[in-house]
Every structure is written in C-alpha cells, then in structure tokens.
Amino acid sequence: MKIWLDGGLQDIESARVSVFDHGLTVGDGVFETVKAVDGAPFALTRHLDRLTRSARGLGLPDPDLDEVRRACTAVLRANPVPLGRLRITYTGGHGPLGSDRGEHGPTLVVAVGETTRRPDSTAVITVPWTRNERGALTGLKTTSYAENVVALARAHEHGASEALFANTVGRLCEGTGSNVFVVLDGEIHTPPLASGCLAGITRRLVVEWTGARETDLPMDALGRAEEVFLTSTLRDVQAVHSVDGREQPAAPGPVTAKAMRIFDERSGSDLDP
C-alpha cells in the first residue's frame, strides 16, 4: 500500500511523520474523508473547499489544492479498490511540545482504505454529552476527534452504529460522523448549521436535491418523527430503524427511500456536483 506524504508517494511501511507533529501532540489539524468509487473521488471540489475553510478556521496556511488533487489521483491509482475511503489529513506540522506552532510548515497525508457499502438501515443512540455551538472549532472538520471516539464507543456498546448529540441548549445537533434528518408531517428537516453541526457534504447535497428544510429541532423530534435518517460521505443516505432502543416504523420509510433513490441517481450521474 502506498500513501502520499511530503510531496510524493511512499510505501506505508516506511512512511514516517514526526512524533512532534502538531496533529499528533495537540490535534492541530484538519481532514476530509472522500468516497472513491472505482478510483474516482466523489464531490472532491466540495471536500477541498471545506478543507480550506477548516484550515483557515484553525489559522493554518491554505492547503495547496493542486497538490492535494495530485495526491488523491496518485493514491487511488496506486491502490485500486472498488469502494474506497480516501482520507486527506493536513496538520500544523512539526512543532514544540505545547500549543504554540513551529515554523516547519504543514504536513499533508493522503491515504485510502477499502470499505463496503453500508446497510440500508441502522440503529442510533443519543448520548449525554453536548456539542458546543459557540466553540472555537465549531463547524470545522478537525483531527480533534476524541469526543467522537468516546461517543461512538458508547454506541457500539449498545448495538448501534452512531451516537447523536444535542448542543448546549438541548437542541438536536449531529452524530459523531454524520448529519441527522427527521421526517415530520411528511416533510424532511435537518438541524441548521447554527446548531453547531458540521456542514456535511452529503447533508448539503440532500438539502439541495430533496428540498429538505433546515429547522431548529428539539431532541424529542427524534421520538415524534415518522422517519429518521443519517447522511455522511460513506453512509450516503441511511435510514434509522432504532433510536435508543425504540423501533422506528419499517425503515426505510417512503420519504427516506425516495431521498435514497434521488441521492443514488444524482450522485451516480455527476461525480463532482
């Protein structure tokens, strides 16, 4: 397997990042996960736009997007897989043992791993921890993912594949690696970005393609909803059949099934929407 590091392809066995890299020592980095189908990345332009926004939000230099595109192409050619998780990681680079940054410049790593298509439906739980909708990292896709690791482990302990957060004022926010949608009175709703959720690429496409409404939602909307579904890069649109052990009506329901169909058709006809 080969990855992109320090401007070129390297064997994964010999590739090395400094133990003083700020992405490792303090989580000073941003990343994107991109779906790759038969060697072609999906929605790469949107992902790179968000990578730049996240980098600026951390105060990192803008990534060289031409290099990132070359890296993605090279990694996918070197590691052919039918369905891949393409991971772009961009950190503050070699730095001191503290929050101050060094002067060595950023680190760029691009790697791919094979994955499989998700099931049509899944179980989720809610967790007692909150998203801070007013935090310094709100809306940024950073490598500071420890909260998500803890919450996702809780989900797995309860037989679920995702954990959903409220924000600090008790409104529905997002999952550890997904956005959440609910169907109320036949209409699709999803929390607005002001809730503190990440501006998911798949979320945005589903809003554009289905006419879903961005609505400030209480947590109990999950219990009142006729249907619930998740969106993410690797889930696409995935129905939820259980929330905190409460079974949802037959999932995917008709509204979710239509959203799944629309997403499959639109994404299949345009790889860089």
Accessible surface in RSA format (square Angstrom, percent):
REM  Atomic radii and reference values for relative SASA: ProtOr
REM  Chains: A
REM  Algorithm: Lee & Richards
REM  Probe-radius: 1.40
REM  Slices: 20
REM RES _ NUM      All-atoms   Total-Side   Main-Chain    Non-polar    All polar
REM                ABS   REL    ABS   REL    ABS   REL    ABS   REL    ABS   REL
RES MET A   1   103.78  53.7  56.65  37.5  47.12 112.2  38.43  32.7  65.35  86.6
RES LYS A   2    80.19  39.1  80.07  49.1   0.12   0.3  53.82  48.4  26.37  28.1
RES ILE A   3    16.62   9.5  16.62  12.4   0.00   0.0  16.62  12.0   0.00   0.0
RES TRP A   4    20.66   8.3  20.66  10.0   0.00   0.0  20.63  11.0   0.04   0.1
RES LEU A   5     3.20   1.8   2.55   1.8   0.65   1.6   2.55   1.8   0.65   1.7
RES ASP A   6   114.46  80.2  74.15  73.8  40.31  95.3  36.12  85.0  78.34  78.1
RES GLY A   7    47.36  58.4   0.00   N/A  47.36  58.4  20.75  56.9  26.61  59.6
RES GLY A   8    23.34  28.8   0.00   N/A  23.34  28.8  22.96  63.0   0.38   0.8
RES LEU A   9    72.19  40.2  42.58  30.5  29.61  74.4  42.58  29.9  29.61  79.7
RES GLN A  10    54.88  30.7  49.36  36.1   5.51  13.1  23.41  49.8  31.47  23.9
RES ASP A  11    65.53  45.9  62.17  61.9   3.36   7.9   8.19  19.3  57.35  57.2
RES ILE A  12    77.57  44.1  68.10  50.7   9.47  22.8  68.10  49.0   9.47  25.7
RES GLU A  13   127.67  73.3 107.55  81.4  20.12  47.9  74.90 144.9  52.77  43.1
RES SER A  14    71.50  60.4  56.26  75.1  15.25  35.1  46.75  99.5  24.76  34.7
RES ALA A  15    14.71  13.5   3.33   5.1  11.38  25.9   3.64   5.1  11.07  29.3
RES ARG A  16   168.30  70.7 151.89  77.4  16.41  39.1  76.64 104.7  91.66  55.6
RES VAL A  17    68.60  45.1  43.48  39.4  25.12  60.5  47.34  41.1  21.26  57.7
RES SER A  18    46.12  39.0  25.55  34.1  20.57  47.4  33.54  71.4  12.58  17.6
RES VAL A  19   104.78  68.9  96.82  87.7   7.96  19.2  97.30  84.5   7.48  20.3
RES PHE A  20    83.15  41.6  83.15  51.5   0.00   0.0  83.15  50.4   0.00   0.0
RES ASP A  21     4.23   3.0   4.23   4.2   0.00   0.0   0.97   2.3   3.26   3.3
RES HIS A  22     2.11   1.2   2.11   1.5   0.00   0.0   2.01   2.1   0.10   0.1
RES GLY A  23    17.52  21.6   0.00   N/A  17.52  21.6   5.13  14.1  12.39  27.7
RES LEU A  24   123.88  69.0  96.69  69.2  27.19  68.4 102.08  71.7  21.80  58.7
RES THR A  25    47.83  34.0  13.92  14.1  33.91  80.8  20.55  27.6  27.28  41.2
RES VAL A  26    65.74  43.3  33.25  30.1  32.49  78.3  43.87  38.1  21.87  59.3
RES GLY A  27    16.86  20.8   0.00   N/A  16.86  20.8  10.76  29.5   6.09  13.6
RES ASP A  28    15.28  10.7  11.02  11.0   4.26  10.1  12.14  28.6   3.14   3.1
RES GLY A  29     0.00   0.0   0.00   N/A   0.00   0.0   0.00   0.0   0.00   0.0
RES VAL A  30     0.04   0.0   0.04   0.0   0.00   0.0   0.04   0.0   0.00   0.0
RES PHE A  31     9.06   4.5   8.89   5.5   0.17   0.4   8.89   5.4   0.17   0.5
RES GLU A  32     0.01   0.0   0.01   0.0   0.00   0.0   0.00   0.0   0.01   0.0
RES THR A  33    17.39  12.4  16.77  17.0   0.62   1.5  10.43  14.0   6.97  10.5
RES VAL A  34     0.00   0.0   0.00   0.0   0.00   0.0   0.00   0.0   0.00   0.0
RES LYS A  35    21.83  10.7  21.59  13.2   0.25   0.6   8.55   7.7  13.29  14.2
RES ALA A  36     0.51   0.5   0.51   0.8   0.00   0.0   0.51   0.7   0.00   0.0
RES VAL A  37    57.53  37.9  54.37  49.2   3.16   7.6  54.37  47.2   3.16   8.6
RES ASP A  38   115.51  80.9  84.58  84.2  30.93  73.1  34.89  82.1  80.62  80.4
RES GLY A  39    33.53  41.3   0.00   N/A  33.53  41.3  15.77  43.3  17.76  39.8
RES ALA A  40    28.81  26.5  27.34  42.2   1.47   3.4  28.81  40.6   0.00   0.0
RES PRO A  41    33.99  24.8  28.19  25.7   5.80  21.1  28.19  23.3   5.80  36.0
RES PHE A  42    11.41   5.7  11.27   7.0   0.14   0.4  11.27   6.8   0.14   0.4
RES ALA A  43     0.00   0.0   0.00   0.0   0.00   0.0   0.00   0.0   0.00   0.0
RES LEU A  44    11.85   6.6  11.85   8.5   0.00   0.0  11.85   8.3   0.00   0.0
RES THR A  45    51.92  36.9  51.72  52.4   0.20   0.5  45.69  61.4   6.23   9.4
RES ARG A  46    59.89  25.1  57.46  29.3   2.43   5.8  20.84  28.5  39.05  23.7
RES HIS A  47     2.61   1.4   2.61   1.8   0.00   0.0   0.00   0.0   2.61   3.0
RES LEU A  48     2.09   1.2   2.09   1.5   0.00   0.0   2.09   1.5   0.00   0.0
RES ASP A  49    68.25  47.8  64.39  64.1   3.85   9.1  15.15  35.7  53.10  53.0
RES ARG A  50     8.90   3.7   8.90   4.5   0.00   0.0   2.86   3.9   6.04   3.7
RES LEU A  51     0.22   0.1   0.06   0.0   0.16   0.4   0.22   0.2   0.00   0.0
RES THR A  52    16.18  11.5  16.18  16.4   0.00   0.0  15.64  21.0   0.54   0.8
RES ARG A  53   121.35  51.0 115.02  58.6   6.34  15.1  66.90  91.4  54.45  33.0
RES SER A  54     1.19   1.0   1.08   1.4   0.11   0.3   0.27   0.6   0.92   1.3
RES ALA A  55     0.00   0.0   0.00   0.0   0.00   0.0   0.00   0.0   0.00   0.0
RES ARG A  56   151.46  63.6 131.70  67.1  19.76  47.1  47.88  65.4 103.58  62.8
RES GLY A  57    45.61  56.2   0.00   N/A  45.61  56.2  20.25  55.6  25.36  56.8
RES LEU A  58    33.75  18.8  19.15  13.7  14.60  36.7  23.15  16.3  10.59  28.5
RES GLY A  59    54.84  67.6   0.00   N/A  54.84  67.6  31.31  85.9  23.53  52.7
RES LEU A  60     8.68   4.8   1.28   0.9   7.40  18.6   1.53   1.1   7.15  19.2
RES PRO A  61    78.50  57.2  65.35  59.6  13.15  47.8  78.01  64.4   0.49   3.1
RES ASP A  62    72.56  50.8  50.43  50.2  22.13  52.3  25.04  58.9  47.51  47.4
RES PRO A  63     8.25   6.0   0.40   0.4   7.85  28.5   0.70   0.6   7.55  46.9
RES ASP A  64    81.15  56.8  65.78  65.5  15.37  36.3  32.37  76.2  48.78  48.6
RES LEU A  65    56.61  31.5  52.45  37.5   4.15  10.4  52.45  36.8   4.15  11.2
RES ASP A  66    98.34  68.9  95.09  94.6   3.25   7.7  17.79  41.9  80.55  80.3
RES GLU A  67    36.57  21.0  36.57  27.7   0.00   0.0   5.03   9.7  31.55  25.8
RES VAL A  68     0.54   0.4   0.54   0.5   0.00   0.0   0.54   0.5   0.00   0.0
RES ARG A  69    90.94  38.2  90.20  46.0   0.74   1.8  37.49  51.2  53.45  32.4
RES ARG A  70   135.31  56.8 127.10  64.8   8.21  19.6  69.64  95.2  65.67  39.8
RES ALA A  71     0.00   0.0   0.00   0.0   0.00   0.0   0.00   0.0   0.00   0.0
RES CYS A  72     0.38   0.3   0.38   0.4   0.00   0.0   0.38   1.0   0.00   0.0
RES THR A  73    60.78  43.2  56.03  56.8   4.75  11.3  32.07  43.1  28.71  43.4
RES ALA A  74    23.41  21.5  16.79  25.9   6.62  15.1  22.56  31.8   0.85   2.3
RES VAL A  75     0.00   0.0   0.00   0.0   0.00   0.0   0.00   0.0   0.00   0.0
RES LEU A  76     6.35   3.5   3.38   2.4   2.97   7.5   3.57   2.5   2.78   7.5
RES ARG A  77   193.07  81.1 166.37  84.8  26.70  63.6  64.42  88.0 128.65  78.0
RES ALA A  78    40.67  37.4   7.32  11.3  33.35  75.9  17.97  25.3  22.70  60.1
RES ASN A  79    18.46  12.7  12.37  12.0   6.09  14.7  13.70  33.0   4.76   4.6
RES PRO A  80   110.33  80.4  88.35  80.5  21.98  79.9  90.70  74.9  19.63 122.0
RES VAL A  81    27.09  17.8  19.31  17.5   7.78  18.7  22.80  19.8   4.29  11.6
RES PRO A  82    85.05  62.0  79.06  72.1   5.99  21.8  81.56  67.3   3.49  21.7
RES LEU A  83    37.11  20.7  37.11  26.5   0.00   0.0  37.11  26.1   0.00   0.0
RES GLY A  84     0.00   0.0   0.00   N/A   0.00   0.0   0.00   0.0   0.00   0.0
RES ARG A  85   117.58  49.4 116.42  59.3   1.16   2.8  29.29  40.0  88.28  53.5
RES LEU A  86     0.00   0.0   0.00   0.0   0.00   0.0   0.00   0.0   0.00   0.0
RES ARG A  87    82.97  34.8  82.74  42.2   0.24   0.6  30.76  42.0  52.22  31.6
RES ILE A  88     0.00   0.0   0.00   0.0   0.00   0.0   0.00   0.0   0.00   0.0
RES THR A  89    22.17  15.8  22.09  22.4   0.08   0.2  16.52  22.2   5.64   8.5
RES TYR A  90    10.58   4.9  10.58   6.0   0.00   0.0   8.18   6.2   2.39   2.9
RES THR A  91    10.53   7.5  10.53  10.7   0.00   0.0  10.53  14.1   0.00   0.0
RES GLY A  92     8.31  10.2   0.00   N/A   8.31  10.2   0.57   1.6   7.73  17.3
RES GLY A  93     0.44   0.5   0.00   N/A   0.44   0.5   0.21   0.6   0.23   0.5
RES HIS A  94    68.79  37.6  65.19  45.3   3.60   9.2  48.77  50.3  20.02  23.3
RES GLY A  95     3.72   4.6   0.00   N/A   3.72   4.6   2.23   6.1   1.49   3.3
RES PRO A  96    61.61  44.9  48.90  44.6  12.71  46.2  60.81  50.2   0.80   5.0
RES LEU A  97   138.74  77.3  99.70  71.3  39.04  98.1 103.66  72.8  35.08  94.4
RES GLY A  98    31.14  38.4   0.00   N/A  31.14  38.4  30.03  82.4   1.11   2.5
RES SER A  99   102.02  86.2  78.45 104.7  23.58  54.3  43.06  91.7  58.96  82.6
RES ASP A 100   114.15  80.0 107.30 106.8   6.85  16.2  26.29  61.9  87.86  87.6
RES ARG A 101    94.79  39.8  68.84  35.1  25.95  61.8  36.93  50.5  57.87  35.1
RES GLY A 102    27.51  33.9   0.00   N/A  27.51  33.9  10.88  29.9  16.64  37.3
RES GLU A 103   176.77 101.5 138.79 105.0  37.98  90.4  60.37 116.8 116.40  95.0
RES HIS A 104   135.62  74.1  97.36  67.7  38.26  97.9  61.68  63.6  73.94  86.0
RES GLY A 105    33.69  41.5   0.00   N/A  33.69  41.5  27.59  75.7   6.10  13.7
RES PRO A 106    57.53  41.9  32.66  29.8  24.86  90.4  32.75  27.0  24.77 154.0
RES THR A 107    18.25  13.0  15.71  15.9   2.53   6.0   5.94   8.0  12.30  18.6
RES LEU A 108    19.25  10.7  14.69  10.5   4.56  11.5  14.69  10.3   4.56  12.3
RES VAL A 109    28.49  18.8  28.41  25.7   0.09   0.2  28.41  24.7   0.09   0.2
RES VAL A 110     0.00   0.0   0.00   0.0   0.00   0.0   0.00   0.0   0.00   0.0
RES ALA A 111    23.16  21.3  22.76  35.1   0.41   0.9  22.97  32.3   0.20   0.5
RES VAL A 112     4.91   3.2   0.81   0.7   4.11   9.9   2.88   2.5   2.03   5.5
RES GLY A 113    33.65  41.5   0.00   N/A  33.65  41.5  30.71  84.3   2.94   6.6
RES GLU A 114   116.95  67.1  81.87  61.9  35.08  83.5  23.47  45.4  93.48  76.3
RES THR A 115    32.25  22.9  20.51  20.8  11.73  28.0  11.73  15.8  20.52  31.0
RES THR A 116   115.89  82.4 101.38 102.8  14.51  34.6  75.50 101.4  40.39  61.1
RES ARG A 117   133.29  56.0 109.42  55.8  23.87  56.8  62.36  85.2  70.93  43.0
RES ARG A 118    25.75  10.8  16.22   8.3   9.53  22.7  18.81  25.7   6.94   4.2
RES PRO A 119    93.91  68.4  81.15  74.0  12.76  46.4  93.60  77.3   0.31   1.9
RES ASP A 120    74.93  52.5  68.72  68.4   6.20  14.7  14.77  34.8  60.16  60.0
RES SER A 121    26.89  22.7  19.04  25.4   7.85  18.1   0.35   0.8  26.53  37.2
RES THR A 122    12.11   8.6   9.31   9.4   2.80   6.7   3.91   5.3   8.19  12.4
RES ALA A 123    18.11  16.6  16.04  24.7   2.07   4.7  16.04  22.6   2.07   5.5
RES VAL A 124     0.95   0.6   0.00   0.0   0.95   2.3   0.00   0.0   0.95   2.6
RES ILE A 125    14.69   8.4  14.69  10.9   0.00   0.0  14.69  10.6   0.00   0.0
RES THR A 126    40.83  29.0  27.44  27.8  13.40  31.9   9.36  12.6  31.47  47.6
RES VAL A 127    12.59   8.3   0.00   0.0  12.59  30.3   2.40   2.1  10.19  27.6
RES PRO A 128    95.16  69.4  59.29  54.0  35.88 130.4  72.40  59.8  22.76 141.5
RES TRP A 129    94.90  38.1  90.07  43.6   4.83  11.3  68.70  36.6  26.19  42.5
RES THR A 130    65.82  46.8  52.01  52.7  13.81  32.9  30.50  41.0  35.33  53.4
RES ARG A 131    31.01  13.0  30.23  15.4   0.78   1.9  16.31  22.3  14.70   8.9
RES ASN A 132    81.52  56.2  69.02  66.7  12.50  30.1  26.43  63.6  55.09  53.2
RES GLU A 133    30.20  17.3  14.50  11.0  15.70  37.4  12.26  23.7  17.94  14.6
RES ARG A 134   179.17  75.2 144.76  73.8  34.41  81.9  74.98 102.5 104.19  63.1
RES GLY A 135    24.93  30.7   0.00   N/A  24.93  30.7  14.27  39.2  10.66  23.9
RES ALA A 136    99.95  91.9  61.38  94.7  38.57  87.7  74.58 105.0  25.37  67.2
RES LEU A 137    73.95  41.2  68.41  48.9   5.54  13.9  68.78  48.3   5.17  13.9
RES THR A 138    46.30  32.9  19.34  19.6  26.95  64.2  26.73  35.9  19.57  29.6
RES GLY A 139    34.82  42.9   0.00   N/A  34.82  42.9  16.90  46.4  17.92  40.1
RES LEU A 140    36.61  20.4  22.82  16.3  13.80  34.7  22.82  16.0  13.80  37.1
RES LYS A 141    21.80  10.6  19.96  12.2   1.84   4.4   4.23   3.8  17.57  18.7
RES THR A 142     7.30   5.2   5.91   6.0   1.39   3.3   0.54   0.7   6.76  10.2
RES THR A 143    31.69  22.5  13.04  13.2  18.66  44.5  14.58  19.6  17.11  25.9
RES SER A 144    56.90  48.1  29.60  39.5  27.29  62.9  28.41  60.5  28.49  39.9
RES TYR A 145    68.88  32.2  66.00  37.6   2.87   7.5  58.98  44.3   9.89  12.2
RES ALA A 146    74.33  68.3  67.24 103.8   7.09  16.1  70.63  99.5   3.70   9.8
RES GLU A 147   109.82  63.1 102.98  77.9   6.85  16.3  49.90  96.5  59.93  48.9
RES ASN A 148    12.25   8.4  11.64  11.2   0.61   1.5   4.47  10.7   7.78   7.5
RES VAL A 149    98.23  64.6  92.98  84.2   5.25  12.7  96.72  84.0   1.51   4.1
RES VAL A 150    84.02  55.3  78.71  71.3   5.30  12.8  81.77  71.1   2.25   6.1
RES ALA A 151     0.00   0.0   0.00   0.0   0.00   0.0   0.00   0.0   0.00   0.0
RES LEU A 152    56.67  31.6  56.67  40.5   0.00   0.0  56.67  39.8   0.00   0.0
RES ALA A 153    46.87  43.1  40.82  63.0   6.05  13.8  45.42  64.0   1.45   3.8
RES ARG A 154    78.45  32.9  76.79  39.1   1.66   3.9   6.52   8.9  71.93  43.6
RES ALA A 155     0.00   0.0   0.00   0.0   0.00   0.0   0.00   0.0   0.00   0.0
RES HIS A 156   110.47  60.4  90.75  63.1  19.73  50.5  61.83  63.7  48.65  56.6
RES GLU A 157   135.50  77.8  94.69  71.6  40.81  97.2  47.65  92.2  87.85  71.7
RES HIS A 158   116.91  63.9  84.82  59.0  32.09  82.1  62.86  64.8  54.05  62.9
RES GLY A 159    66.18  81.6   0.00   N/A  66.18  81.6  39.20 107.6  26.97  60.4
RES ALA A 160     6.84   6.3   0.88   1.4   5.97  13.6   3.40   4.8   3.44   9.1
RES SER A 161    39.38  33.3  33.49  44.7   5.90  13.6  34.61  73.7   4.77   6.7
RES GLU A 162     1.79   1.0   1.79   1.4   0.00   0.0   0.21   0.4   1.58   1.3
RES ALA A 163     0.00   0.0   0.00   0.0   0.00   0.0   0.00   0.0   0.00   0.0
RES LEU A 164     0.00   0.0   0.00   0.0   0.00   0.0   0.00   0.0   0.00   0.0
RES PHE A 165     1.32   0.7   1.32   0.8   0.00   0.0   1.32   0.8   0.00   0.0
RES ALA A 166    13.66  12.6  13.61  21.0   0.05   0.1  13.61  19.2   0.05   0.1
RES ASN A 167     4.80   3.3   3.81   3.7   1.00   2.4   0.00   0.0   4.80   4.6
RES THR A 168    62.76  44.6  30.91  31.3  31.84  75.9  32.20  43.2  30.56  46.2
RES VAL A 169    99.59  65.5  70.76  64.1  28.83  69.5  80.60  70.0  18.98  51.5
RES GLY A 170    38.42  47.4   0.00   N/A  38.42  47.4  27.80  76.3  10.62  23.8
RES ARG A 171    71.37  30.0  71.37  36.4   0.00   0.0  14.99  20.5  56.38  34.2
RES LEU A 172     0.54   0.3   0.00   0.0   0.54   1.4   0.00   0.0   0.54   1.5
RES CYS A 173     0.13   0.1   0.00   0.0   0.13   0.3   0.00   0.0   0.13   0.1
RES GLU A 174    14.53   8.3  14.53  11.0   0.00   0.0   0.55   1.1  13.99  11.4
RES GLY A 175     1.39   1.7   0.00   N/A   1.39   1.7   0.00   0.0   1.39   3.1
RES THR A 176     9.16   6.5   5.88   6.0   3.28   7.8   1.31   1.8   7.85  11.9
RES GLY A 177    42.74  52.7   0.00   N/A  42.74  52.7  26.96  74.0  15.79  35.4
RES SER A 178     8.76   7.4   0.00   0.0   8.76  20.2   4.85  10.3   3.91   5.5
RES ASN A 179     8.04   5.5   8.04   7.8   0.00   0.0   0.53   1.3   7.52   7.3
RES VAL A 180     0.21   0.1   0.00   0.0   0.21   0.5   0.00   0.0   0.21   0.6
RES PHE A 181     0.19   0.1   0.00   0.0   0.19   0.5   0.19   0.1   0.00   0.0
RES VAL A 182     0.10   0.1   0.10   0.1   0.00   0.0   0.10   0.1   0.00   0.0
RES VAL A 183     0.56   0.4   0.56   0.5   0.00   0.0   0.56   0.5   0.00   0.0
RES LEU A 184    27.92  15.5  26.29  18.8   1.62   4.1  26.29  18.5   1.62   4.4
RES ASP A 185   135.93  95.2 106.99 106.5  28.95  68.4  38.77  91.2  97.16  96.9
RES GLY A 186    46.05  56.8   0.00   N/A  46.05  56.8  24.96  68.5  21.09  47.2
RES GLU A 187    83.49  47.9  80.46  60.9   3.03   7.2  31.37  60.7  52.12  42.6
RES ILE A 188    20.02  11.4  14.55  10.8   5.48  13.2  14.55  10.5   5.48  14.9
RES HIS A 189    14.43   7.9  14.43  10.0   0.00   0.0   9.85  10.2   4.58   5.3
RES THR A 190     0.48   0.3   0.48   0.5   0.00   0.0   0.00   0.0   0.48   0.7
RES PRO A 191     1.54   1.1   1.51   1.4   0.04   0.1   1.51   1.2   0.04   0.2
RES PRO A 192    30.33  22.1  30.33  27.6   0.00   0.0  30.33  25.0   0.00   0.0
RES LEU A 193    83.66  46.6  73.49  52.6  10.17  25.6  73.82  51.8   9.84  26.5
RES ALA A 194    88.61  81.5  58.98  91.0  29.63  67.4  72.63 102.3  15.98  42.3
RES SER A 195     5.19   4.4   0.43   0.6   4.76  11.0   4.95  10.5   0.24   0.3
RES GLY A 196     7.24   8.9   0.00   N/A   7.24   8.9   0.36   1.0   6.88  15.4
RES CYS A 197     2.88   2.2   0.70   0.8   2.18   5.1   0.00   0.0   2.88   3.1
RES LEU A 198    31.22  17.4  29.95  21.4   1.28   3.2  30.68  21.5   0.55   1.5
RES ALA A 199    27.48  25.3  24.52  37.8   2.96   6.7  24.84  35.0   2.64   7.0
RES GLY A 200     8.79  10.8   0.00   N/A   8.79  10.8   8.24  22.6   0.55   1.2
RES ILE A 201    13.50   7.7  10.57   7.9   2.93   7.1  10.73   7.7   2.77   7.5
RES THR A 202     6.34   4.5   4.93   5.0   1.41   3.4   0.63   0.8   5.71   8.6
RES ARG A 203     3.15   1.3   2.62   1.3   0.53   1.3   0.00   0.0   3.15   1.9
RES ARG A 204    84.57  35.5  84.57  43.1   0.00   0.0  38.28  52.3  46.30  28.1
RES LEU A 205     0.37   0.2   0.37   0.3   0.00   0.0   0.37   0.3   0.00   0.0
RES VAL A 206     1.02   0.7   0.72   0.6   0.30   0.7   1.02   0.9   0.00   0.0
RES VAL A 207    13.90   9.1  10.94   9.9   2.96   7.1  10.94   9.5   2.96   8.0
RES GLU A 208    86.24  49.5  52.08  39.4  34.17  81.4  30.50  59.0  55.75  45.5
RES TRP A 209    33.28  13.4  13.29   6.4  19.99  46.9   8.74   4.7  24.54  39.8
RES THR A 210    39.08  27.8   5.01   5.1  34.07  81.2  11.78  15.8  27.30  41.3
RES GLY A 211    57.28  70.6   0.00   N/A  57.28  70.6  34.97  96.0  22.31  50.0
RES ALA A 212     9.28   8.5   0.00   0.0   9.28  21.1   1.39   2.0   7.89  20.9
RES ARG A 213   131.15  55.1 126.67  64.6   4.48  10.7  43.50  59.5  87.64  53.1
RES GLU A 214    78.19  44.9  47.23  35.7  30.96  73.7  12.98  25.1  65.22  53.2
RES THR A 215    37.39  26.6  33.66  34.1   3.72   8.9  35.97  48.3   1.41   2.1
RES ASP A 216    81.89  57.4  67.26  66.9  14.63  34.6  30.69  72.2  51.20  51.1
RES LEU A 217     5.59   3.1   5.17   3.7   0.42   1.1   5.17   3.6   0.42   1.1
RES PRO A 218    38.14  27.8  38.14  34.8   0.00   0.0  38.14  31.5   0.00   0.0
RES MET A 219    46.82  24.2  40.69  26.9   6.13  14.6  40.79  34.7   6.03   8.0
RES ASP A 220    88.89  62.3  77.64  77.3  11.25  26.6  44.12 103.8  44.77  44.7
RES ALA A 221     0.00   0.0   0.00   0.0   0.00   0.0   0.00   0.0   0.00   0.0
RES LEU A 222     3.49   1.9   3.36   2.4   0.13   0.3   3.36   2.4   0.13   0.3
RES GLY A 223    48.80  60.2   0.00   N/A  48.80  60.2  16.63  45.6  32.17  72.0
RES ARG A 224   134.17  56.3 108.21  55.2  25.95  61.8  69.25  94.6  64.92  39.3
RES ALA A 225     8.61   7.9   0.00   0.0   8.61  19.6   0.00   0.0   8.61  22.8
RES GLU A 226    74.63  42.8  66.45  50.3   8.18  19.5  53.40 103.3  21.23  17.3
RES GLU A 227    18.20  10.4  15.44  11.7   2.76   6.6  13.25  25.6   4.95   4.0
RES VAL A 228     2.10   1.4   0.00   0.0   2.10   5.1   0.00   0.0   2.10   5.7
RES PHE A 229     0.00   0.0   0.00   0.0   0.00   0.0   0.00   0.0   0.00   0.0
RES LEU A 230     0.00   0.0   0.00   0.0   0.00   0.0   0.00   0.0   0.00   0.0
RES THR A 231     0.43   0.3   0.09   0.1   0.34   0.8   0.00   0.0   0.43   0.7
RES SER A 232    19.15  16.2  11.27  15.0   7.88  18.1  14.84  31.6   4.31   6.0
RES THR A 233    24.47  17.4  16.20  16.4   8.27  19.7  10.59  14.2  13.88  21.0
RES LEU A 234    34.60  19.3  24.00  17.2  10.59  26.6  24.37  17.1  10.22  27.5
RES ARG A 235    38.04  16.0  38.04  19.4   0.00   0.0  11.03  15.1  27.02  16.4
RES ASP A 236    10.77   7.5  10.77  10.7   0.00   0.0   0.68   1.6  10.09  10.1
RES VAL A 237     0.85   0.6   0.71   0.6   0.14   0.3   0.71   0.6   0.14   0.4
RES GLN A 238     3.25   1.8   3.25   2.4   0.00   0.0   0.00   0.0   3.25   2.5
RES ALA A 239     1.01   0.9   1.01   1.6   0.00   0.0   1.01   1.4   0.00   0.0
RES VAL A 240     1.47   1.0   0.00   0.0   1.47   3.5   0.00   0.0   1.47   4.0
RES HIS A 241    63.22  34.6  63.22  43.9   0.00   0.0  43.02  44.3  20.20  23.5
RES SER A 242     7.95   6.7   7.95  10.6   0.00   0.0   2.61   5.6   5.34   7.5
RES VAL A 243     0.34   0.2   0.34   0.3   0.00   0.0   0.34   0.3   0.00   0.0
RES ASP A 244    59.73  41.8  32.79  32.6  26.94  63.7  21.21  49.9  38.52  38.4
RES GLY A 245    63.15  77.9   0.00   N/A  63.15  77.9  34.85  95.6  28.30  63.4
RES ARG A 246   117.24  49.2 111.16  56.7   6.08  14.5  75.77 103.6  41.47  25.1
RES GLU A 247   130.63  75.0 101.68  76.9  28.95  68.9  60.39 116.8  70.24  57.4
RES GLN A 248    24.68  13.8  11.82   8.6  12.86  30.6   2.68   5.7  22.00  16.7
RES PRO A 249    90.30  65.8  74.56  68.0  15.74  57.2  87.12  71.9   3.18  19.7
RES ALA A 250    95.70  88.0  68.89 106.3  26.81  61.0  81.60 114.9  14.10  37.3
RES ALA A 251    32.60  30.0   4.33   6.7  28.26  64.3   5.44   7.7  27.16  71.9
RES PRO A 252    50.53  36.8  32.37  29.5  18.16  66.0  32.48  26.8  18.05 112.2
RES GLY A 253     7.15   8.8   0.00   N/A   7.15   8.8   5.52  15.1   1.63   3.7
RES PRO A 254   111.12  81.0  96.22  87.7  14.91  54.2 104.56  86.3   6.56  40.8
RES VAL A 255    36.03  23.7  32.95  29.8   3.08   7.4  35.44  30.8   0.59   1.6
RES THR A 256     0.78   0.6   0.78   0.8   0.00   0.0   0.24   0.3   0.54   0.8
RES ALA A 257    34.66  31.9  30.78  47.5   3.88   8.8  31.73  44.7   2.93   7.8
RES LYS A 258   117.02  57.1 116.86  71.7   0.16   0.4  59.10  53.2  57.92  61.7
RES ALA A 259     1.70   1.6   0.25   0.4   1.45   3.3   0.92   1.3   0.78   2.1
RES MET A 260    19.75  10.2  18.37  12.2   1.38   3.3  18.70  15.9   1.06   1.4
RES ARG A 261   127.12  53.4 122.02  62.2   5.10  12.2  53.12  72.6  74.00  44.8
RES ILE A 262    38.16  21.7  38.09  28.4   0.07   0.2  38.16  27.5   0.00   0.0
RES PHE A 263     2.81   1.4   2.53   1.6   0.27   0.7   2.77   1.7   0.04   0.1
RES ASP A 264    63.33  44.4  52.49  52.2  10.83  25.6  26.33  62.0  37.00  36.9
RES GLU A 265   108.27  62.2  93.78  70.9  14.49  34.5  46.23  89.4  62.04  50.7
RES ARG A 266   113.96  47.8 112.95  57.6   1.01   2.4  30.39  41.5  83.57  50.6
RES SER A 267    11.17   9.4   9.40  12.5   1.77   4.1   2.22   4.7   8.96  12.6
RES GLY A 268    63.14  77.9   0.00   N/A  63.14  77.9  33.48  91.9  29.65  66.4
RES SER A 269    94.82  80.1  52.72  70.4  42.11  97.0  50.66 107.9  44.16  61.9
RES ASP A 270    65.90  46.2  61.28  61.0   4.63  10.9  22.10  52.0  43.80  43.7
RES LEU A 271    80.72  45.0  75.50  54.0   5.22  13.1  75.50  53.0   5.22  14.1
RES ASP A 272    67.33  47.2  47.98  47.8  19.35  45.8  27.95  65.8  39.39  39.3
RES PRO A 273    32.35  23.6   7.06   6.4  25.29  91.9  26.85  22.2   5.50  34.2
END  Absolute sums over single chains surface
CHAIN  1 A    12359.1       9323.4       3035.7       6974.2       5384.9
END  Absolute sums over all chains
TOTAL         12359.1       9323.4       3035.7       6974.2       5384.9
